[in-house]
């Protein structure tokens, strides 16, 4: 495991941090999953991912009209 620093807007960080806390998920794990998905040459769907996906599908959702604006990407 390595420690890296990334620059993101304070607003984006706070919103994503709150989202992760409310849903009981790890911010760093979400970033790691995103990075792995971007560099995977032949992605495989793992059993634990499918189980997690099923739990997510059954969860509560937050309606976001404009993702980029909400998370400071515009």
PyMOL Python script that loads the backbone (N, CA, C, O; Angstrom):
from pymol import cmd

cmd.read_pdbstr("""\
ATOM      1  N   UNK A   1       0.845  -1.166   0.000  1.00  0.00           N
ATOM      2  CA  UNK A   1       0.000   0.000   0.000  1.00  0.00           C
ATOM      3  C   UNK A   1       0.898   1.239   0.000  1.00  0.00           C
ATOM      4  O   UNK A   1       1.888   1.302   0.729  1.00  0.00           O
ATOM      5  N   UNK A   2       0.545   2.200  -0.810  1.00  0.00           N
ATOM      6  CA  UNK A   2       1.283   3.462  -0.855  1.00  0.00           C
ATOM      7  C   UNK A   2       0.331   4.609  -0.522  1.00  0.00           C
ATOM      8  O   UNK A   2      -0.883   4.503  -0.694  1.00  0.00           O
ATOM      9  N   UNK A   3       0.901   5.682  -0.054  1.00  0.00           N
ATOM     10  CA  UNK A   3       0.112   6.864   0.248  1.00  0.00           C
ATOM     11  C   UNK A   3       0.379   7.894  -0.833  1.00  0.00           C
ATOM     12  O   UNK A   3       1.526   8.277  -1.062  1.00  0.00           O
ATOM     13  N   UNK A   4      -0.672   8.340  -1.495  1.00  0.00           N
ATOM     14  CA  UNK A   4      -0.559   9.337  -2.563  1.00  0.00           C
ATOM     15  C   UNK A   4      -1.480  10.502  -2.243  1.00  0.00           C
ATOM     16  O   UNK A   4      -2.474  10.346  -1.535  1.00  0.00           O
ATOM     17  N   UNK A   5      -1.146  11.648  -2.761  1.00  0.00           N
ATOM     18  CA  UNK A   5      -1.956  12.845  -2.572  1.00  0.00           C
ATOM     19  C   UNK A   5      -2.515  13.284  -3.913  1.00  0.00           C
ATOM     20  O   UNK A   5      -1.793  13.328  -4.909  1.00  0.00           O
ATOM     21  N   UNK A   6      -3.800  13.610  -3.940  1.00  0.00           N
ATOM     22  CA  UNK A   6      -4.455  14.089  -5.148  1.00  0.00           C
ATOM     23  C   UNK A   6      -5.106  15.429  -4.830  1.00  0.00           C
ATOM     24  O   UNK A   6      -5.589  15.649  -3.719  1.00  0.00           O
ATOM     25  N   UNK A   7      -5.114  16.310  -5.801  1.00  0.00           N
ATOM     26  CA  UNK A   7      -5.752  17.602  -5.635  1.00  0.00           C
ATOM     27  C   UNK A   7      -7.163  17.550  -6.218  1.00  0.00           C
ATOM     28  O   UNK A   7      -7.356  17.311  -7.410  1.00  0.00           O
ATOM     29  N   UNK A   8      -8.130  17.777  -5.354  1.00  0.00           N
ATOM     30  CA  UNK A   8      -9.523  17.881  -5.777  1.00  0.00           C
ATOM     31  C   UNK A   8     -10.109  19.096  -5.066  1.00  0.00           C
ATOM     32  O   UNK A   8      -9.583  19.544  -4.047  1.00  0.00           O
ATOM     33  N   UNK A   9     -11.184  19.615  -5.604  1.00  0.00           N
ATOM     34  CA  UNK A   9     -11.789  20.779  -4.964  1.00  0.00           C
ATOM     35  C   UNK A   9     -12.330  20.378  -3.595  1.00  0.00           C
ATOM     36  O   UNK A   9     -12.748  19.240  -3.379  1.00  0.00           O
ATOM     37  N   UNK A  10     -12.310  21.337  -2.684  1.00  0.00           N
ATOM     38  CA  UNK A  10     -12.807  21.110  -1.333  1.00  0.00           C
ATOM     39  C   UNK A  10     -14.264  20.671  -1.364  1.00  0.00           C
ATOM     40  O   UNK A  10     -14.665  19.763  -0.636  1.00  0.00           O
ATOM     41  N   UNK A  11     -15.049  21.321  -2.208  1.00  0.00           N
ATOM     42  CA  UNK A  11     -16.473  21.007  -2.314  1.00  0.00           C
ATOM     43  C   UNK A  11     -16.688  19.564  -2.779  1.00  0.00           C
ATOM     44  O   UNK A  11     -17.523  18.846  -2.228  1.00  0.00           O
ATOM     45  N   UNK A  12     -15.935  19.147  -3.792  1.00  0.00           N
ATOM     46  CA  UNK A  12     -16.064  17.780  -4.301  1.00  0.00           C
ATOM     47  C   UNK A  12     -15.688  16.776  -3.229  1.00  0.00           C
ATOM     48  O   UNK A  12     -16.380  15.779  -3.023  1.00  0.00           O
ATOM     49  N   UNK A  13     -14.576  17.051  -2.545  1.00  0.00           N
ATOM     50  CA  UNK A  13     -14.119  16.150  -1.493  1.00  0.00           C
ATOM     51  C   UNK A  13     -15.165  16.033  -0.387  1.00  0.00           C
ATOM     52  O   UNK A  13     -15.484  14.928   0.052  1.00  0.00           O
ATOM     53  N   UNK A  14     -15.692  17.152   0.058  1.00  0.00           N
ATOM     54  CA  UNK A  14     -16.665  17.136   1.147  1.00  0.00           C
ATOM     55  C   UNK A  14     -17.934  16.393   0.753  1.00  0.00           C
ATOM     56  O   UNK A  14     -18.476  15.630   1.552  1.00  0.00           O
ATOM     57  N   UNK A  15     -18.413  16.607  -0.464  1.00  0.00           N
ATOM     58  CA  UNK A  15     -19.626  15.911  -0.919  1.00  0.00           C
ATOM     59  C   UNK A  15     -19.391  14.408  -1.025  1.00  0.00           C
ATOM     60  O   UNK A  15     -20.230  13.609  -0.608  1.00  0.00           O
ATOM     61  N   UNK A  16     -18.234  14.027  -1.590  1.00  0.00           N
ATOM     62  CA  UNK A  16     -17.960  12.602  -1.743  1.00  0.00           C
ATOM     63  C   UNK A  16     -17.709  11.956  -0.381  1.00  0.00           C
ATOM     64  O   UNK A  16     -18.120  10.820  -0.148  1.00  0.00           O
ATOM     65  N   UNK A  17     -17.039  12.672   0.511  1.00  0.00           N
ATOM     66  CA  UNK A  17     -16.809  12.168   1.859  1.00  0.00           C
ATOM     67  C   UNK A  17     -18.133  11.923   2.575  1.00  0.00           C
ATOM     68  O   UNK A  17     -18.328  10.874   3.190  1.00  0.00           O
ATOM     69  N   UNK A  18     -19.035  12.888   2.494  1.00  0.00           N
ATOM     70  CA  UNK A  18     -20.354  12.755   3.124  1.00  0.00           C
ATOM     71  C   UNK A  18     -21.114  11.568   2.520  1.00  0.00           C
ATOM     72  O   UNK A  18     -21.718  10.772   3.239  1.00  0.00           O
ATOM     73  N   UNK A  19     -21.074  11.466   1.194  1.00  0.00           N
ATOM     74  CA  UNK A  19     -21.745  10.366   0.507  1.00  0.00           C
ATOM     75  C   UNK A  19     -21.220   9.017   1.002  1.00  0.00           C
ATOM     76  O   UNK A  19     -22.002   8.118   1.311  1.00  0.00           O
ATOM     77  N   UNK A  20     -19.898   8.882   1.075  1.00  0.00           N
ATOM     78  CA  UNK A  20     -19.289   7.622   1.510  1.00  0.00           C
ATOM     79  C   UNK A  20     -19.666   7.296   2.955  1.00  0.00           C
ATOM     80  O   UNK A  20     -19.978   6.149   3.275  1.00  0.00           O
ATOM     81  N   UNK A  21     -19.637   8.313   3.832  1.00  0.00           N
ATOM     82  CA  UNK A  21     -20.003   8.090   5.232  1.00  0.00           C
ATOM     83  C   UNK A  21     -21.454   7.650   5.354  1.00  0.00           C
ATOM     84  O   UNK A  21     -21.764   6.723   6.102  1.00  0.00           O
ATOM     85  N   UNK A  22     -22.336   8.309   4.626  1.00  0.00           N
ATOM     86  CA  UNK A  22     -23.762   7.982   4.692  1.00  0.00           C
ATOM     87  C   UNK A  22     -24.050   6.568   4.193  1.00  0.00           C
ATOM     88  O   UNK A  22     -25.003   5.928   4.637  1.00  0.00           O
ATOM     89  N   UNK A  23     -23.223   6.087   3.271  1.00  0.00           N
ATOM     90  CA  UNK A  23     -23.458   4.765   2.688  1.00  0.00           C
ATOM     91  C   UNK A  23     -22.504   3.699   3.211  1.00  0.00           C
ATOM     92  O   UNK A  23     -22.515   2.560   2.745  1.00  0.00           O
ATOM     93  N   UNK A  24     -21.682   4.077   4.178  1.00  0.00           N
ATOM     94  CA  UNK A  24     -20.788   3.118   4.816  1.00  0.00           C
ATOM     95  C   UNK A  24     -19.750   2.525   3.883  1.00  0.00           C
ATOM     96  O   UNK A  24     -19.422   1.343   3.978  1.00  0.00           O
ATOM     97  N   UNK A  25     -19.231   3.351   2.977  1.00  0.00           N
ATOM     98  CA  UNK A  25     -18.212   2.852   2.052  1.00  0.00           C
ATOM     99  C   UNK A  25     -16.912   3.620   2.242  1.00  0.00           C
ATOM    100  O   UNK A  25     -16.912   4.757   2.714  1.00  0.00           O
ATOM    101  N   UNK A  26     -15.813   2.990   1.873  1.00  0.00           N
ATOM    102  CA  UNK A  26     -14.491   3.575   2.025  1.00  0.00           C
ATOM    103  C   UNK A  26     -14.152   4.448   0.819  1.00  0.00           C
ATOM    104  O   UNK A  26     -14.213   3.998  -0.325  1.00  0.00           O
ATOM    105  N   UNK A  27     -13.794   5.705   1.095  1.00  0.00           N
ATOM    106  CA  UNK A  27     -13.402   6.608   0.001  1.00  0.00           C
ATOM    107  C   UNK A  27     -12.194   6.058  -0.739  1.00  0.00           C
ATOM    108  O   UNK A  27     -12.187   6.000  -1.969  1.00  0.00           O
ATOM    109  N   UNK A  28     -11.175   5.655   0.005  1.00  0.00           N
ATOM    110  CA  UNK A  28      -9.945   5.196  -0.641  1.00  0.00           C
ATOM    111  C   UNK A  28     -10.190   3.933  -1.470  1.00  0.00           C
ATOM    112  O   UNK A  28      -9.584   3.760  -2.527  1.00  0.00           O
ATOM    113  N   UNK A  29     -11.067   3.059  -1.002  1.00  0.00           N
ATOM    114  CA  UNK A  29     -11.373   1.853  -1.769  1.00  0.00           C
ATOM    115  C   UNK A  29     -12.093   2.220  -3.066  1.00  0.00           C
ATOM    116  O   UNK A  29     -11.843   1.612  -4.107  1.00  0.00           O
ATOM    117  N   UNK A  30     -12.983   3.210  -3.008  1.00  0.00           N
ATOM    118  CA  UNK A  30     -13.687   3.642  -4.215  1.00  0.00           C
ATOM    119  C   UNK A  30     -12.711   4.220  -5.237  1.00  0.00           C
ATOM    120  O   UNK A  30     -12.847   3.975  -6.436  1.00  0.00           O
ATOM    121  N   UNK A  31     -11.722   4.993  -4.760  1.00  0.00           N
ATOM    122  CA  UNK A  31     -10.711   5.555  -5.657  1.00  0.00           C
ATOM    123  C   UNK A  31      -9.884   4.426  -6.257  1.00  0.00           C
ATOM    124  O   UNK A  31      -9.592   4.438  -7.453  1.00  0.00           O
ATOM    125  N   UNK A  32      -9.506   3.455  -5.438  1.00  0.00           N
ATOM    126  CA  UNK A  32      -8.726   2.320  -5.931  1.00  0.00           C
ATOM    127  C   UNK A  32      -9.492   1.528  -6.994  1.00  0.00           C
ATOM    128  O   UNK A  32      -8.923   1.145  -8.016  1.00  0.00           O
ATOM    129  N   UNK A  33     -10.762   1.287  -6.752  1.00  0.00           N
ATOM    130  CA  UNK A  33     -11.595   0.566  -7.726  1.00  0.00           C
ATOM    131  C   UNK A  33     -11.673   1.353  -9.036  1.00  0.00           C
ATOM    132  O   UNK A  33     -11.583   0.773 -10.118  1.00  0.00           O
ATOM    133  N   UNK A  34     -11.838   2.668  -8.935  1.00  0.00           N
ATOM    134  CA  UNK A  34     -11.886   3.502 -10.136  1.00  0.00           C
ATOM    135  C   UNK A  34     -10.578   3.411 -10.922  1.00  0.00           C
ATOM    136  O   UNK A  34     -10.594   3.222 -12.139  1.00  0.00           O
ATOM    137  N   UNK A  35      -9.452   3.544 -10.229  1.00  0.00           N
ATOM    138  CA  UNK A  35      -8.155   3.484 -10.905  1.00  0.00           C
ATOM    139  C   UNK A  35      -7.959   2.127 -11.570  1.00  0.00           C
ATOM    140  O   UNK A  35      -7.532   2.057 -12.722  1.00  0.00           O
ATOM    141  N   UNK A  36      -8.264   1.067 -10.866  1.00  0.00           N
ATOM    142  CA  UNK A  36      -8.120  -0.275 -11.435  1.00  0.00           C
ATOM    143  C   UNK A  36      -8.985  -0.438 -12.675  1.00  0.00           C
ATOM    144  O   UNK A  36      -8.555  -1.052 -13.652  1.00  0.00           O
ATOM    145  N   UNK A  37     -10.193   0.103 -12.650  1.00  0.00           N
ATOM    146  CA  UNK A  37     -11.075  -0.034 -13.812  1.00  0.00           C
ATOM    147  C   UNK A  37     -10.534   0.735 -15.015  1.00  0.00           C
ATOM    148  O   UNK A  37     -10.779   0.351 -16.159  1.00  0.00           O
ATOM    149  N   UNK A  38      -9.805   1.811 -14.762  1.00  0.00           N
ATOM    150  CA  UNK A  38      -9.268   2.618 -15.855  1.00  0.00           C
ATOM    151  C   UNK A  38      -8.067   1.957 -16.524  1.00  0.00           C
ATOM    152  O   UNK A  38      -7.835   2.163 -17.715  1.00  0.00           O
ATOM    153  N   UNK A  39      -7.307   1.174 -15.781  1.00  0.00           N
ATOM    154  CA  UNK A  39      -6.079   0.593 -16.333  1.00  0.00           C
ATOM    155  C   UNK A  39      -6.198  -0.897 -16.655  1.00  0.00           C
ATOM    156  O   UNK A  39      -5.257  -1.485 -17.187  1.00  0.00           O
ATOM    157  N   UNK A  40      -7.319  -1.505 -16.346  1.00  0.00           N
ATOM    158  CA  UNK A  40      -7.497  -2.938 -16.595  1.00  0.00           C
ATOM    159  C   UNK A  40      -7.534  -3.214 -18.089  1.00  0.00           C
ATOM    160  O   UNK A  40      -8.286  -2.589 -18.837  1.00  0.00           O
ATOM    161  N   UNK A  41      -6.702  -4.168 -18.508  1.00  0.00           N
ATOM    162  CA  UNK A  41      -6.695  -4.547 -19.924  1.00  0.00           C
ATOM    163  C   UNK A  41      -7.832  -5.510 -20.235  1.00  0.00           C
ATOM    164  O   UNK A  41      -8.511  -5.379 -21.254  1.00  0.00           O
ATOM    165  N   UNK A  42      -8.028  -6.459 -19.365  1.00  0.00           N
ATOM    166  CA  UNK A  42      -9.110  -7.424 -19.542  1.00  0.00           C
ATOM    167  C   UNK A  42      -9.855  -7.537 -18.216  1.00  0.00           C
ATOM    168  O   UNK A  42      -9.615  -8.464 -17.442  1.00  0.00           O
ATOM    169  N   UNK A  43     -10.747  -6.607 -17.958  1.00  0.00           N
ATOM    170  CA  UNK A  43     -11.435  -6.645 -16.661  1.00  0.00           C
ATOM    171  C   UNK A  43     -12.267  -7.911 -16.495  1.00  0.00           C
ATOM    172  O   UNK A  43     -12.931  -8.371 -17.424  1.00  0.00           O
ATOM    173  N   UNK A  44     -12.211  -8.456 -15.289  1.00  0.00           N
ATOM    174  CA  UNK A  44     -13.021  -9.625 -14.944  1.00  0.00           C
ATOM    175  C   UNK A  44     -14.017  -9.207 -13.876  1.00  0.00           C
ATOM    176  O   UNK A  44     -13.718  -8.385 -13.010  1.00  0.00           O
ATOM    177  N   UNK A  45     -15.172  -9.771 -13.952  1.00  0.00           N
ATOM    178  CA  UNK A  45     -16.173  -9.502 -12.929  1.00  0.00           C
ATOM    179  C   UNK A  45     -15.989 -10.549 -11.843  1.00  0.00           C
ATOM    180  O   UNK A  45     -16.126 -11.748 -12.085  1.00  0.00           O
ATOM    181  N   UNK A  46     -15.678 -10.078 -10.647  1.00  0.00           N
ATOM    182  CA  UNK A  46     -15.461 -10.978  -9.522  1.00  0.00           C
ATOM    183  C   UNK A  46     -16.777 -11.211  -8.784  1.00  0.00           C
ATOM    184  O   UNK A  46     -17.679 -10.374  -8.804  1.00  0.00           O
ATOM    185  N   UNK A  47     -16.862 -12.364  -8.137  1.00  0.00           N
ATOM    186  CA  UNK A  47     -18.063 -12.723  -7.398  1.00  0.00           C
ATOM    187  C   UNK A  47     -18.399 -11.661  -6.347  1.00  0.00           C
ATOM    188  O   UNK A  47     -19.562 -11.291  -6.190  1.00  0.00           O
ATOM    189  N   UNK A  48     -17.379 -11.169  -5.624  1.00  0.00           N
ATOM    190  CA  UNK A  48     -17.666 -10.182  -4.575  1.00  0.00           C
ATOM    191  C   UNK A  48     -18.190  -8.878  -5.170  1.00  0.00           C
ATOM    192  O   UNK A  48     -19.000  -8.197  -4.541  1.00  0.00           O
ATOM    193  N   UNK A  49     -17.739  -8.521  -6.379  1.00  0.00           N
ATOM    194  CA  UNK A  49     -18.261  -7.322  -7.038  1.00  0.00           C
ATOM    195  C   UNK A  49     -19.726  -7.512  -7.385  1.00  0.00           C
ATOM    196  O   UNK A  49     -20.537  -6.611  -7.169  1.00  0.00           O
ATOM    197  N   UNK A  50     -20.075  -8.677  -7.921  1.00  0.00           N
ATOM    198  CA  UNK A  50     -21.468  -8.943  -8.288  1.00  0.00           C
ATOM    199  C   UNK A  50     -22.380  -8.920  -7.065  1.00  0.00           C
ATOM    200  O   UNK A  50     -23.507  -8.430  -7.132  1.00  0.00           O
ATOM    201  N   UNK A  51     -21.881  -9.458  -5.941  1.00  0.00           N
ATOM    202  CA  UNK A  51     -22.671  -9.439  -4.709  1.00  0.00           C
ATOM    203  C   UNK A  51     -22.865  -7.998  -4.223  1.00  0.00           C
ATOM    204  O   UNK A  51     -23.952  -7.620  -3.787  1.00  0.00           O
ATOM    205  N   UNK A  52     -21.803  -7.208  -4.305  1.00  0.00           N
ATOM    206  CA  UNK A  52     -21.900  -5.809  -3.880  1.00  0.00           C
ATOM    207  C   UNK A  52     -22.830  -5.027  -4.799  1.00  0.00           C
ATOM    208  O   UNK A  52     -23.624  -4.206  -4.340  1.00  0.00           O
ATOM    209  N   UNK A  53     -22.726  -5.286  -6.095  1.00  0.00           N
ATOM    210  CA  UNK A  53     -23.587  -4.625  -7.062  1.00  0.00           C
ATOM    211  C   UNK A  53     -25.057  -4.915  -6.762  1.00  0.00           C
ATOM    212  O   UNK A  53     -25.901  -4.024  -6.856  1.00  0.00           O
ATOM    213  N   UNK A  54     -25.356  -6.143  -6.408  1.00  0.00           N
ATOM    214  CA  UNK A  54     -26.733  -6.503  -6.078  1.00  0.00           C
ATOM    215  C   UNK A  54     -27.223  -5.737  -4.850  1.00  0.00           C
ATOM    216  O   UNK A  54     -28.372  -5.297  -4.812  1.00  0.00           O
ATOM    217  N   UNK A  55     -26.347  -5.573  -3.836  1.00  0.00           N
ATOM    218  CA  UNK A  55     -26.720  -4.791  -2.645  1.00  0.00           C
ATOM    219  C   UNK A  55     -26.947  -3.328  -3.020  1.00  0.00           C
ATOM    220  O   UNK A  55     -27.875  -2.693  -2.520  1.00  0.00           O
ATOM    221  N   UNK A  56     -26.103  -2.798  -3.897  1.00  0.00           N
ATOM    222  CA  UNK A  56     -26.247  -1.410  -4.325  1.00  0.00           C
ATOM    223  C   UNK A  56     -27.557  -1.216  -5.064  1.00  0.00           C
ATOM    224  O   UNK A  56     -28.254  -0.225  -4.849  1.00  0.00           O
ATOM    225  N   UNK A  57     -27.895  -2.155  -5.933  1.00  0.00           N
ATOM    226  CA  UNK A  57     -29.139  -2.045  -6.701  1.00  0.00           C
ATOM    227  C   UNK A  57     -30.371  -1.983  -5.802  1.00  0.00           C
ATOM    228  O   UNK A  57     -31.379  -1.373  -6.157  1.00  0.00           O
ATOM    229  N   UNK A  58     -30.281  -2.614  -4.646  1.00  0.00           N
ATOM    230  CA  UNK A  58     -31.407  -2.642  -3.724  1.00  0.00           C
ATOM    231  C   UNK A  58     -31.402  -1.452  -2.766  1.00  0.00           C
ATOM    232  O   UNK A  58     -32.328  -1.298  -1.970  1.00  0.00           O
ATOM    233  N   UNK A  59     -30.368  -0.609  -2.834  1.00  0.00           N
ATOM    234  CA  UNK A  59     -30.202   0.483  -1.897  1.00  0.00           C
ATOM    235  C   UNK A  59     -31.005   1.718  -2.240  1.00  0.00           C
ATOM    236  O   UNK A  59     -31.736   1.763  -3.230  1.00  0.00           O
ATOM    237  N   UNK A  60     -30.846   2.722  -1.387  1.00  0.00           N
ATOM    238  CA  UNK A  60     -31.497   4.007  -1.597  1.00  0.00           C
ATOM    239  C   UNK A  60     -30.646   4.816  -2.579  1.00  0.00           C
ATOM    240  O   UNK A  60     -29.421   4.696  -2.586  1.00  0.00           O
ATOM    241  N   UNK A  61     -31.281   5.622  -3.386  1.00  0.00           N
ATOM    242  CA  UNK A  61     -30.574   6.408  -4.384  1.00  0.00           C
ATOM    243  C   UNK A  61     -30.800   7.890  -4.169  1.00  0.00           C
ATOM    244  O   UNK A  61     -31.843   8.312  -3.669  1.00  0.00           O
ATOM    245  N   UNK A  62     -29.813   8.669  -4.552  1.00  0.00           N
ATOM    246  CA  UNK A  62     -29.880  10.116  -4.486  1.00  0.00           C
ATOM    247  C   UNK A  62     -30.001  10.622  -5.911  1.00  0.00           C
ATOM    248  O   UNK A  62     -29.168  10.295  -6.757  1.00  0.00           O
ATOM    249  N   UNK A  63     -31.021  11.410  -6.186  1.00  0.00           N
ATOM    250  CA  UNK A  63     -31.209  11.943  -7.533  1.00  0.00           C
ATOM    251  C   UNK A  63     -30.270  13.123  -7.751  1.00  0.00           C
ATOM    252  O   UNK A  63     -30.281  14.083  -6.981  1.00  0.00           O
ATOM    253  N   UNK A  64     -29.458  13.047  -8.801  1.00  0.00           N
ATOM    254  CA  UNK A  64     -28.533  14.116  -9.157  1.00  0.00           C
ATOM    255  C   UNK A  64     -28.827  14.501 -10.591  1.00  0.00           C
ATOM    256  O   UNK A  64     -28.705  13.682 -11.502  1.00  0.00           O
ATOM    257  N   UNK A  65     -29.214  15.747 -10.789  1.00  0.00           N
ATOM    258  CA  UNK A  65     -29.561  16.231 -12.126  1.00  0.00           C
ATOM    259  C   UNK A  65     -28.328  16.416 -13.002  1.00  0.00           C
ATOM    260  O   UNK A  65     -28.327  16.037 -14.173  1.00  0.00           O
ATOM    261  N   UNK A  66     -27.279  17.000 -12.429  1.00  0.00           N
ATOM    262  CA  UNK A  66     -26.078  17.295 -13.210  1.00  0.00           C
ATOM    263  C   UNK A  66     -24.867  16.863 -12.395  1.00  0.00           C
ATOM    264  O   UNK A  66     -24.405  17.603 -11.526  1.00  0.00           O
ATOM    265  N   UNK A  67     -24.352  15.666 -12.672  1.00  0.00           N
ATOM    266  CA  UNK A  67     -23.254  15.081 -11.895  1.00  0.00           C
ATOM    267  C   UNK A  67     -22.030  15.982 -11.873  1.00  0.00           C
ATOM    268  O   UNK A  67     -21.445  16.213 -10.815  1.00  0.00           O
ATOM    269  N   UNK A  68     -21.639  16.494 -13.043  1.00  0.00           N
ATOM    270  CA  UNK A  68     -20.441  17.335 -13.139  1.00  0.00           C
ATOM    271  C   UNK A  68     -20.574  18.570 -12.271  1.00  0.00           C
ATOM    272  O   UNK A  68     -19.623  18.935 -11.579  1.00  0.00           O
ATOM    273  N   UNK A  69     -21.714  19.219 -12.288  1.00  0.00           N
ATOM    274  CA  UNK A  69     -21.915  20.426 -11.482  1.00  0.00           C
ATOM    275  C   UNK A  69     -21.948  20.074  -9.999  1.00  0.00           C
ATOM    276  O   UNK A  69     -21.344  20.769  -9.182  1.00  0.00           O
ATOM    277  N   UNK A  70     -22.648  19.003  -9.647  1.00  0.00           N
ATOM    278  CA  UNK A  70     -22.749  18.593  -8.233  1.00  0.00           C
ATOM    279  C   UNK A  70     -21.394  18.289  -7.618  1.00  0.00           C
ATOM    280  O   UNK A  70     -21.172  18.581  -6.443  1.00  0.00           O
ATOM    281  N   UNK A  71     -20.482  17.706  -8.393  1.00  0.00           N
ATOM    282  CA  UNK A  71     -19.201  17.298  -7.857  1.00  0.00           C
ATOM    283  C   UNK A  71     -18.054  18.168  -8.332  1.00  0.00           C
ATOM    284  O   UNK A  71     -16.898  17.745  -8.311  1.00  0.00           O
ATOM    285  N   UNK A  72     -18.371  19.389  -8.765  1.00  0.00           N
ATOM    286  CA  UNK A  72     -17.355  20.377  -9.077  1.00  0.00           C
ATOM    287  C   UNK A  72     -16.492  20.048 -10.276  1.00  0.00           C
ATOM    288  O   UNK A  72     -15.317  20.414 -10.307  1.00  0.00           O
ATOM    289  N   UNK A  73     -17.052  19.360 -11.271  1.00  0.00           N
ATOM    290  CA  UNK A  73     -16.280  18.972 -12.442  1.00  0.00           C
ATOM    291  C   UNK A  73     -16.510  19.890 -13.623  1.00  0.00           C
ATOM    292  O   UNK A  73     -15.899  19.704 -14.675  1.00  0.00           O
ATOM    293  N   UNK A  74     -17.363  20.858 -13.476  1.00  0.00           N
ATOM    294  CA  UNK A  74     -17.623  21.806 -14.573  1.00  0.00           C
ATOM    295  C   UNK A  74     -16.696  22.986 -14.487  1.00  0.00           C
ATOM    296  O   UNK A  74     -16.765  23.888 -15.323  1.00  0.00           O
TER     297      UNK A  74
END
""", "prot")
cmd.dss("prot")
cmd.show_as("cartoon", "prot")
cmd.util.cbc("prot")
cmd.orient("prot")
